[in-house]
Amino acid sequence: MQKKIYFAGGCFWGVEEYFSRIEGVAATQVGYANGITTKTSYYELSKTNHAETVEVTYDIDKINLTQLIDYYFAIIDPFSLNKQGNDEGIQYRTGIYFVDTSDLKVIKQAFLSIQKQYDKPIAVEIMPLENFVQAEENHQKYLKKHPDGYCHINFDKIKRG
């Protein structure tokens, strides 16, 4: 069985590439989530408050949500508000957005476990998915099309959960 979860972790090019490499992830696509409108584009994000987000479709028989959250925390700065790497602005905020309300309990448990490792509060929002808009085609699988393209994630230094 497949499920979906949505991760905002700064520039979505690297986040999508990262999750596409994880065993059990069946598909990824980039888009814009949790803004104030039902439509947006890359050039309107500062007005619509959407976050660059990756839709992750995963096979629950191969990987679970807790594992995906651990992978997610390996690539973000969990304390940075509206900034990841060199990218700054509300569209680069961190967040986990869910469509299945039963996932909220799993997400909260994972956050409690991760928060215990730190002295300061995690700045990652947890919310139901709202107003997801698929990004333009040129943003889909961007780093596969442009292997030398910009990415704030150092794939060589990733610590896996």
N, C-alpha and C positions, 0 to 999 in steps of 0.2 A: 504494500500500500504506500502511496505517496502523499506527502503533506507539504505545505508551504509555510515559510517564515521569511520575514523581511528584515534585513540588516542595513542600517545606515552607519557608515564608518569613515566619513571623509569622502574623498574622490572615489566615485564608484567604479572607475576602471580597474583599479588594483583589487578592490574588494571582490568584484566579480571574478577576476582571474584567479584569485586565491581560492574562493569557494568552488570554482569549477574544477580544481585539482583534487578535491577531497573525495575519497572513496565513499560512495553512498549518495552523493549529490547527483541527481539525475539531470538537472537543468538550472540555468541561471539566466536572468535578464535584468538589465538596469532600468531604473525609472526614478520617478520623483514621488515622494510620499508625505503624507500628513501635513499638507499645506492648507491654505484657506479657500482654495478654489478646486473645481473638478477638472480644470484644464490648466496646463502650464507648458512651458518649454524651457530649454536650458537658459535662454536669455531672460526669462521672466522670474527666475527663482527668487531673486532678492525682493520681488514684489509679492509673490504668492506664498513665501515661507515654506516651500517644500524642501525636503531633505533628499540629497542624492542617495538612492537606496537600491539594494540588490534583492530581487526576489529569488529565493533559494527553494527549489523543489527537491525534496530528498526522499529516499526510500527508507521507511522506518524499520525495515528488516535488516538494514545494513548500517545505519547510524541513527542516533537519537538526538533529540533537541538539546539535551544537556551537553553532549559532545560538540554539537555545532556552536553552542554558546562559548564553550571553552576555546574552540578554534577562533571565534570572533575576538575574544579578549586577547588572543595572542598577537593581533595585528593593530589594535587601537591603543591610544593613550586614554584610559578610562576617566581621567580627571580633567581633560581638556574640554572646555565649553566652546562649541562652534568653531573648532579648529582641529585639524589632523594634518600632520606634516606641515607643508608650506601653505596649505589651503585654509583660508579663514572666511567665515561668514556663516549665517544660519543654515545655509544649504549643506554645510559640511559637519553638521552636528552628528552626534552618535545616538543611535536608538535601535531598539528591537521592537518591531511592529508585528502583531499577531492577528490571524484571522480566525483561529480556533480558540474559543475562550478557555478550553481546558489547558491550553499551553501556558496561560498566565501563571498557574501554580508552579509549573516546572521552571519558568523563567524567574519567578520570585525566589524559588529555592536556590537556583544557580547563583543569583545575585547575592543572596545572603552568604553563601559559601565563599564567593569571590570577595565580597566586602570585608570579610573577616581577615583577609590577608593584608589589608591596608588601614592606615590611620585616618585618611581623609575620605570624604564621600565620593562615590562614583557618580560621574556626570552623564550617565547614559540613560536616556528616557525609555520607559516601557509603556507602550500604548497600543490600543487596537489600531489596525491599519485603516487609514482614511485617505480618500482621494488619490489613490495610486494611479499615476500616468506613466505609461511606457515611454522611455526615452527615445529620442531620435535614433534611426538606424546607424548613423555614424558612431554612436556611443556604444552600441551593442558589441560585445566581444572585442573591445577596442585594442587591448594589449595583445590579442591573438593576431589582429590585423596589423598592428604597429608594435612589434616586440621591443623597440627602443623608446616607446612613448613614455611620457611622464608617469611616475607612480610613487606615492609616498611610502609604500610598503617595501621594505627590504626583504625580499623572499629568501635570501641567504641566511638571515638572522632570525627567522621566525622560531619562536618557542611554541611547541604544540602542547595543548592541555592534556 
